[in-house]
């Protein structure tokens, strides 16, 4: 029996990308983000290869209606630092959800992906919208 390792061709990967649509209404943030991360990486495919970007497109609607469990509404916060002294910014989850609910899901998915050269390319295939209506940035992407 001959056992050969086959690598998917990059052109074939581009042609076989699929579109997945999620409604975030009432769904839990972490569970939805992990499903999206798996689809963006391409781990659900038989031809998954770690060093090739073989994931699919993901569209999420109703990001403003996403749920979290426990007492995270008051306890969870987002931290970033500019690198300068006194440059720490702490934003509570509640305020971030009011200001930009798409960023909450975007950050959850981004932090579930590996920090490598493929992450930015994978994140470009994620489209998050606050309400029911979806307005694609590129009209060519409207038809999956």
Order of alpha helices (4+ residues) and beta strands (2+ residues): alpha-beta-alpha-beta-alpha-beta-beta-alpha-alpha-alpha-beta
